[in-house]
């Protein structure tokens, strides 16, 4: 039996992209042309914010004072684990020199970018963990200036827990700004005077599109859109756990895909039966968001073997991939395309989203085929250098001259010629087709 879809999506992650692109493009053009005033106008129009954009130290202190001690303890718990994992990532990266041939030394340096812009979602939910994920990782990477921004809630400004987390993680400046205008302000250096070299952080489709359009002028962590979850389940998986996990990610928004690939039709159909129940357990507006996401973007696929499950999963290249199957080491060895992998029933996307240590800013829309999630490497430039002795020019200079002439690049060839003439007067070299010796 070929793979069988018990449920197919009515929409795909790229639905509505054209309209989103046109709107975001026009906003970015206006903000670049009119600068801070355009941002202020959008903040007032879209978010009802008409106060100062840059958060003051007094506001940060007030936010910290307003939070229960338990909340602050939990934020510190998450921060410690994310920081520890990021530090381990940094330790895995190394500068080095190597002599590739006698007298020719090549090397690698790790240089952090100077300014990072960290977007922290805060519209539908207060994404405390996103503040920790982006700012902490940039800080560990050694970024000198970290600018964060997050949507306001009417006249209340940025959520106090987000302010506390971003400040704890090491943000140098925080702005009362969300959406396209927040991304633009960080990219263009508005209100802070420090244009971002790299933009990082999750967001809705408008935020993701703003980053995509600006890519090239600034670096970005990845192309990302609404959050995704895929669960691979075999015959022994618990349908209640699966349905709970799918619903938990679908609550992110009405365009958040939730997918199930199972080697057991019995388990798959049971999960489908349970989904309305687990969605209905959510309060509004989470319930409506999850219901719409499951209806329009949810899919259930039954396959014949775990090998077919791997093929299907790699095709989806999901942001979050849970494996609720036997022989977890086999799955770890064979799965290739995912943002982050959650092995076994005992772990869940929620843990990675909030506090377990790995980063939750991850690729979506199939980008996991070619990139991983946010890490210290996203804020570090891997730069190369070389130095040579005069003697090493004997072999390298003549080879470079010949290759250049084969390519038709005479000017390049002469850069090698001149050094050989200077360093080894009177000697003859084979310099290529037209250069003679």
N, C-alpha and C positions, 0 to 999 in steps of 0.2 A: 504494500500500500504506500502510495506517495504521501508526502506531508499533507496534512489536512488542516485548513483554517476553520476553526469553530466560530471565530468572530474576526471580522476584518474592520479596519479603521475606515471611517467615512472621510476623514481628512488626514493629511500628512504633516510632518513638521515644517514643510515649506509652504503650506497653505497661507495665502494672504501676503506673501513676501513683497509683491510689487507695490501694493498700496503703502505698506510700511516703509519701504525704501524711499518712495517719493516724498512722504511726509517728513521723514527724518532728514533727508537731503536738504529740503527747503529750510528746515529749522537750523541746520548747521550753517548753511550759507548766510542766513540772517544774523546768527550770533557772531559769525566771523566778521561780518560787515559792520555790525552795530556794537559789538563788544559787550561790556558789562551791562549796559542799559537793556539790551535785548534779553539777557539772562534774567535781570530783575523783572522785566515785563512778563516773561514766561513763568517765573516763580510765583508772581502775584496771580496770574491768570489761571494756571494749572493747579497750583497747590495752596493758594490763599496766603502766601508768605510775603510780607512786605517789610520785614525787619532786616537787620544786618545779616550778611551771608556767612561770614567767617565766625565760627563758634569761639567765644571768649573763654579764658581760663575760669572765670566765675561760673559760666554756664556748665563747664565740665565738673566743677566742684559741686554745684547744685545737683547735677544729675547723679553723681556718686552718692551724695547725702540722701537723695530721695529713694535709693534702691535698698531693699531689705538685705541684710547681711548674707542670707542664704543665697540670694541671687548673685551677689558679688563673689561669694565662695565658689559657686558653680562656674562662673565666667573664668575665674582664675584656674579652676580645674581644667577646663577646656584649653585655655591658653597655654598651660604648662605642657600639655600633651602635643598640641600642634607645634609649639616651639621646639620641643624635644625631637619630634620627627623631622622638622625642617633643618635642625642642626645636624642630624644624621645624614640628611641629603647633602648638606654643604660639605660634610666630611668626606663624602663619596666622590667629590669633585677635586681635581688636583691640577696644580700647575706643574709643568715639567719642561726639561730641555733634553734633546736627544741629538747626537751627532749622526746625521743621516749618511754622510760620506766624509772622508778625511778633510777636516778644516771647515766643514759646513754644519753649523749648529742651528737647529730649528727649535722653537719653544712655544709654549702656550701659557697665557696669562688669564686670570679670571678677574674681570673688572666689573663691579656693580654699576648699574645705571645711576645717574645722579638724582633723578626725580621719578617717583612712581605715583600714579593716580589710582586710588583704590575705591571702586564703587561698591557701596553697601546697600542692598535693597532694603526698603522699609515701607513700602506702600501697603500691600495687603497684610503683611506680617512684619514683625520686628526681627530682622535677620541678624541676631546677635552673633551667631557663629560666623557669618560672612565677614564681619569686621575682624574677627580673630584670624580667619583663614588668610585673607589677603594682606592685612597690615603686618601681622606677625611674620609671614613668609618674606615680605620685602625687607623687614627689619633684620631678620637673620641673614639675609643675602648681603646686607651691608649698604643698602640704599641710603643716601645722605638725607634726602628730603622726601617724606611720605605725606601725600595729600589725600585725604579721604572726603567723601561726600555721601550724603544719604538723604532721602526724601523727608520732607517735613510733614507734620500732621496738623494742618491748619495753623493756628498761632502758637502751637506748642513746640514747634521745631522738631529737631531730630529726637528720636526715642531715647530716653535717658540711658537705657541699658546698652544701646549702640554707642552712645557717647563714651560711656564708661569702658566698654570693651575696646573701642578704637584707641582711646587714650592709653589704656593699659598695654595694648599691643605695640604702641610706639608711634602713632600718627603725629606728625609735626603740625599739621593744620587740618581742621575739619570744617566742612562747609554745610550749611543748611540748604542743600540742593539735591534734587533727584532728577531722574529722567534724562532726556537728551540734553537738557540745559546743564545738568551736572557733569555729564561726560564732556561736553564742549568746554565748560569752564576749566576743567582739569587739563584738557588737551591744549587749550590756547593760553593757559597760565593766567586766566582772569581771577581777580580778587587776591591772588597770592603772588603774582609776578614770576611764578615758576612753572613753565609749561612741562607737562609730563613727558618723559621719554617712553614710558610704558603705561598702558591702562590695563587694569586687572579687576576682576570681580564679576559676579553673575548679575543678571537683570532680566527685565521683560524683553519682549521682541523689539521694542523701540531702543532700549539701551544696547542690546546686542547689535542692532543694525547701525547705530551710531558708531560703535567700535569698529564694525566691519568697514564702513565708509572711510573712517579716519586711518585705518591700517595703511601703513606706508609712510604717512606723515609722522605717526607715532607707532610704537610697537604695541601689540595687544597680547594678552595671555593666550587667547584662542578664539575661534569662531564658536559662539555658543548661543543657544536659544533656550526655550522652556525646558525644564528638567524632565528627565526620562528615567524609567526603571524597566528592567527586564528580569524576570525570574525564570530560571531553568529548574524544572522539577521532575523527579522520577516517581516511581510507584509508591515509595515510602514517605514522600513529602506530605506535610500537614496542610490540607486545603485552607483551614482557618488562618494559619500563619501567613500563607501566601496571599490570601484575600486581604488580610489586614495590611500587609506591606504594600500591595498594589494601591489600595485606597489611601494609604498614608502619603504616598508620593503624588497621587492624582490631586490631592487637596492643594498642591502648589498653585494650580490655576487651570482654567478650562481648556488650555492647549497643551497640557502635560501628558505625553504618551505613557501608557502603562501596558507592558507586554508580558505574555506568558508563553514559554516554549516548554512542552512537556512530552516525555516519552510514555505517559499514561493518559489515555483518553478519560479514564474514570476520574483521575485527579483533576484534569483540566475542566471537565464538565461540573464537578463539584465546586471548583473555584468560581466558575461563572455563576452558579446558583447562589453562592455566598456574597458576591460582590455588592448587590443592592443592599443587603443587610449591613455590611461594613461601611458602606457609603452613608446609609441613613443614620448610623450611629454618630456621625459628625454633626456638629452644630453649624449653623449658617455664619458666614458665607462659605465655609469650607465644604459643606455638603453639596451646594450647587456647583462649585468649581469641580469637585471630584466627579460628580454625576456627569457633567458635560464632558470632562476629559475622558472618562471611561466610555461614554457613548460614542464620541467622535474620534478618539485616538486609540482606544484600547484594542488589542488584538490577542487572540489565543490560537496557538499553533500546536498541533500534535504531530510528532515525528516518530520514526520507527526505532531509532537507536541514539545513543549518546553522540556518536560521530555525526549524525545528521543534526543533532541539537547544536553542536559546535558550529557547523556550517551556517545554520540559521542565525545563531547568536552573533557570529562574526559579521554576517550580512547586516544585521541591525546596528552593530557597533554602538551599543547603548552606553549612556552616561554612567548609570549605576547598574551593575550586574550581580544579582544574587544567584547562588547555586545551592539549591536545597536537594542534594542528591547524595548517593553513596560514593565512596572512593574520591574524596575531595582532591587528593593529590593529582589524580588523573586529569581532573578539570583544570587545575592550576597549570599543569604542564601543556595542555592542549588549547585552551582558549587564548585568543590573540587580540581581539578588538573590543576594548571597553575602557571607560574612564577610570573606574575603580571597581575592584572585585570583592565581593562579600561571600566568603566561603562558609557554608553550613547554616543550619537553622539558628544556631546560637548567636550569629551576628546579623545585623540588619543595616540597611542604608541609613536609617536614623542615627545610628551610632557614629558612622562616618560623617554624616551631615553636621553633627553637633559637637562631638567631644573626644572621639577615640584617638585622633592624632593625624590620620591621613587628611589630605586637603579635599574639601568638597566643591571646589571650583574646578569643574570638569568639562570635557568636550561633549557636545551634543550634535544632533543632526548628522551623524555619521562621521564626525571629525575624529572620533577615536580610532579610525582606520590609520591615521597618520600622526596623531599627537596624543600625549598624555595630559594630565591635569596640571593645575598650578603647582609650581615647585620653585625652590630658590633659583633654579637655572633660568627661569623666565625673567629674572631681574639681573642676571649676570651675563655680561658679554664674554664669550670665549674668543680671546684675541690671540693672534699668532705673531711671531717675530722670527727673524733669522739674523745670523751674523756669519761672516765668512773670512777666512784667511786669503791672502793673495794667491797662495799656492792652489787653493781649492778652485780658483777661477779657471785653471787649466782645463778641467773636465766640464765644469758647470757652464762656463762662459761659451765654450765652443758648441756644446750641445744646445744651449739656449739660442745661439745665433742660427744654427742649422734649422731648428724647429721653427723659429720666427720666419726664416726665409721660405720654408715649405708652406707656411701659412700666408705668405705674401706681405709680411709686416717688416719691411726693411728697416724702419726706424727702431723697432725693438732689437733687431739683429745688431745694429750698430752700437747699442748700449753695451753689448757683450764685446764687440770688436775693439772698441776704444780701450776697454780695460785690459784686454789681452795685449794690445799694442804697447800700452803703458807699462804693464807689469813684466812683460817678457819681450823686450825689444830684440828684434832680429830673429825671433823664433817663428816658425811657420805652423799654422793651424788650419784644419779643414773647417771652413766657416760656412759652407753651404753652397747651393747651386750657383748663386750669382756673386757671392762674396769672394770666391777664390780662396787662396791661402796666403 
